[in-house]
Amino acid sequence: MTVRFKFLLIYIVFCQLCSSCSREAAFCTGVVVTGPPCIVYKTKADYSELVPVMLSADKSKIVSYPDVKDLVIDGKTVIPTPLLDGYLLDNRGIGPDVAFLTITIREYSRMTTTPDAARLFALILDKDPLAEMYECGKRYQYNDPAEAMNQLIRKGKLKCQKRLK
């Protein structure tokens, strides 16, 4: 074999390996990277300052809720980031079965103990607050998640993402 032919063969194999890995890195490396999802949503009303809880699929009980210390970090309340066209970028870890309480995050964080699920269930303002919700990959894949989501909205590509609601 000539040197030129060997070089060409190596180049072709290298290109094939690179192109297949760029499509599915987890398949090629065997490593799956996890992290919080990048969730963009729109609600039927402004619930951005209210405490979110997660309901069961039938909305009959609360399955997850924050501790009173979970919604304030470094003295700031953890609220969603406003995006274009009324969308919000989740910073709290909500999902399609979210509900919002009548109590604000600030009021909740001032409580001395976390109420139990039964007491919180009685405080639910809206069991079906979402107009739309999309999962846009993982937050780690964006240097600036808010700007990246605004780009998707500007380009009309948000609705091409995985729709959760």
Phi, psi and omega in degrees: 000141178281161179297319180298317180294317178299316180299316179297317180297315178297318179298316181296314179298316179300314180298320179295318178297315181296318183290325179288326179287327181293334179283325184208081184300323182297324180294318184286322185265340184080003181256130176248122181265127179249169179166176181294142178288156175266104185254127176242134183211167176226135179254164181286339177212176181276104178248012190300334181263359184265157182285127176270145172226157179255131181261161171293164183303326179273003176063026183265347180204159176275128180255343180203138178207156184280153168288158181298340180267354187280341188257010175229123178235127182053039177079001181247139177288143181271095179246161179291153178275123178294138177240182178295156173057027177082006177280160179229145174261121183292134175236009186242344181092047179266171178214189185298336181262028180287150170223159179241142180274167178281353184262141180281161178300319180298314178297316181298317182291342178274352178292149181277332177225155179280126178296158177280168185300323181296317179295318180294323180301323179291342181265006182293127177273316184214120179275347181222068188275348188274135171269319180208153174207135181228143171257122185247050181083208181254147181300325184298338184281357180242132173293321180226089184304320181298314180294321179296320179290323176297324176297317178299318180294313180303318184276359180072025184253002179299319182289355175273351180280175181292114181277125178262335178205000000 
